[in-house]
């Protein structure tokens, strides 16, 4: 989701589509498309963003560490703080239950905390949506930059990444409290980030360019395997059977990456589809806006759609359409005006 990681590098359209699909799946999950759907998309939708960020990572040992930290803070921490303050102001104003929460403790410490719908606050947690991911990615990238400078031999880097990823999974389960600013998720993210980085430019990169038949077969196999594992959720620190978590996450990433490539080719074929492609690329390019604002927009959309008296799947579908439209308006408002300072630009 850190769309500014490599400003000077040419954007890759199908990667923006891949990001967009991840964002749409996240929004569908927040709307509530069912437990099986949640189980399926949680297995890979956050891992894919760590992987993409690693794929775009460029070693900058010539740059000062301070400049790299400032750059990452600007693109990730500024949006986190700005959007948290905006969203919390809205929540405190319109959701009375929210005023009983020690919210700022969660913003600056345990930002992976989650409150189920049945415990009040209309289902919105102290850290709404997936904003915790911004701090997780910041920690992940900072750790990786430091490791990249420390380990000159690749085997040492590989070993350290393996160890820190395992520690992240164990810590989430064994320590009676969550580490600040999603640090344990960051440790696991380092493994996914590193995988994305080392795949690029190697023989393994061929997996990101397989034929559509193999893409579909892989997607089906991984979807079945996801159901064999218990529910996974990086925010909550649930990884269940570790080997299957990694197989499912990386397998789904490969399938999703290839599916995005073929989808982009399909959308280019007609002028009508090209508008859909343009919209999806915008979602992917400016995914940080959708990530930060989706929760309060969903709550607003639920209130609006409920006035129509529709129920079931149709209601959820209309909420999704309305949510995406409102978020699209926010994207244009923020990214095309001076308000883009909110996303670190």
MOKA-V784902 format. One record per backbone hydrogen bond with DSSP energy under -1.0 kcal/mol. CO is the residue of the C=O (numbers start at 1). NH is the residue of the N-H. E is the energy in kcal/mol with one decimal. If there is no record, write none. Layout:
<<CO,NH,E> <CO,NH,E>>
This chain:
<<1,3,-2.1> <2,5,-1.6> <6,9,-1.4> <12,16,-1.7> <13,17,-2.0> <14,18,-1.9> <15,19,-2.5> <16,20,-2.4> <17,21,-2.6> <18,22,-1.9> <19,23,-2.4> <20,24,-2.6> <21,25,-2.4> <22,26,-2.0> <23,27,-2.4> <24,28,-2.5> <25,29,-2.2> <26,30,-2.1> <27,31,-1.9> <28,32,-2.0> <34,38,-2.3> <35,39,-2.5> <36,40,-1.9> <37,41,-2.7> <38,42,-2.2> <41,44,-1.5> <41,45,-2.6> <44,48,-2.3> <46,50,-1.5> <47,51,-2.4> <48,52,-2.5> <49,53,-2.0> <50,54,-2.1> <51,55,-2.3> <52,56,-1.6> <60,63,-1.1> <64,68,-1.7> <65,69,-2.4> <66,70,-2.4> <67,71,-2.1> <68,72,-2.2> <69,73,-2.7> <70,74,-2.4> <71,75,-1.8> <72,76,-1.6> <73,78,-2.1> <76,80,-1.5> <77,81,-2.7> <78,82,-2.8> <79,83,-2.6> <80,84,-1.8> <81,85,-2.2> <82,86,-2.0> <83,87,-3.0> <84,88,-2.9> <85,89,-1.9> <86,90,-1.8> <87,91,-2.6> <88,92,-2.9> <89,93,-1.4> <90,94,-2.5> <91,95,-2.6> <95,98,-1.6> <96,99,-1.6> <97,100,-1.3> <98,101,-1.5> <101,103,-1.9> <103,107,-2.0> <104,108,-2.0> <109,111,-1.8> <109,181,-3.5> <110,113,-1.3> <116,119,-1.8> <117,120,-1.6> <120,123,-1.7> <121,124,-2.5> <128,131,-1.4> <130,133,-1.9> <131,134,-1.4> <132,136,-2.0> <133,137,-3.0> <134,138,-1.9> <135,139,-2.7> <136,140,-2.4> <137,141,-2.9> <138,142,-2.4> <139,143,-2.7> <140,144,-2.4> <141,145,-2.5> <142,146,-2.1> <143,147,-2.4> <144,148,-2.7> <145,149,-1.3> <146,150,-1.8> <147,151,-2.8> <153,157,-1.6> <154,158,-2.9> <155,159,-2.2> <156,160,-2.5> <157,161,-2.5> <158,162,-2.3> <159,163,-2.4> <160,164,-2.6> <161,165,-2.2> <162,166,-2.1> <163,167,-2.5> <164,168,-2.0> <165,169,-1.8> <166,170,-2.5> <167,171,-3.1> <168,172,-1.4> <170,174,-3.0> <171,175,-1.8> <180,183,-1.1> <182,186,-1.9> <183,187,-1.9> <184,188,-1.6> <185,189,-2.5> <186,190,-2.0> <188,192,-1.4> <189,193,-3.3> <190,194,-2.8> <191,195,-1.9> <192,196,-2.2> <193,197,-2.0> <194,198,-2.9> <195,199,-1.9> <196,200,-1.1> <199,202,-1.9> <202,205,-1.4> <203,206,-1.7> <204,207,-1.8> <205,208,-1.8> <206,209,-1.8> <211,215,-2.0> <212,216,-2.4> <213,217,-2.2> <214,218,-2.6> <215,219,-2.4> <216,220,-2.2> <217,221,-2.5> <218,222,-2.8> <219,223,-2.0> <220,224,-2.0> <221,225,-2.3> <222,226,-2.4> <223,227,-1.2> <225,229,-1.4> <233,238,-2.4> <238,233,-2.5> <241,245,-2.1> <242,246,-2.0> <243,247,-2.4> <244,248,-2.7> <245,249,-2.6> <246,250,-2.5> <247,251,-2.4> <248,252,-2.5> <249,253,-1.9> <250,254,-2.3> <251,255,-2.3> <252,256,-3.1> <253,257,-2.8> <254,258,-2.1> <255,259,-2.5> <256,260,-2.2> <257,261,-1.6> <258,262,-2.2> <259,263,-2.3> <260,264,-2.2> <261,265,-1.8> <262,266,-2.1> <263,267,-2.6> <264,268,-1.2> <266,269,-1.3> <270,274,-1.5> <273,277,-2.5> <274,278,-2.2> <275,279,-2.1> <276,280,-2.6> <277,281,-2.6> <278,282,-1.7> <279,283,-2.0> <280,284,-2.4> <281,285,-3.0> <282,286,-2.4> <284,287,-1.0> <286,289,-1.6> <287,291,-2.6> <288,292,-2.0> <289,293,-1.9> <290,294,-1.3> <291,130,-1.0> <293,297,-1.8> <294,298,-2.6> <295,299,-2.0> <296,300,-1.8> <297,301,-2.7> <298,302,-2.6> <299,303,-1.7> <300,304,-1.9> <301,305,-2.9> <302,306,-2.1> <304,307,-1.1> <305,308,-1.9> <306,309,-1.1> <312,316,-1.7> <313,317,-2.8> <314,318,-2.5> <315,319,-2.3> <316,320,-2.3> <317,321,-2.3> <318,322,-2.6> <319,323,-2.8> <320,324,-2.6> <321,325,-2.0> <322,326,-2.5> <323,327,-2.6> <324,328,-2.0> <325,329,-1.9> <326,330,-2.2> <327,331,-2.6> <328,332,-2.2> <329,333,-2.4> <330,334,-2.7> <331,335,-2.9> <332,336,-1.4> <337,340,-1.8> <338,341,-1.5> <339,342,-2.3> <340,343,-1.4> <340,345,-2.0> <341,344,-1.6>>
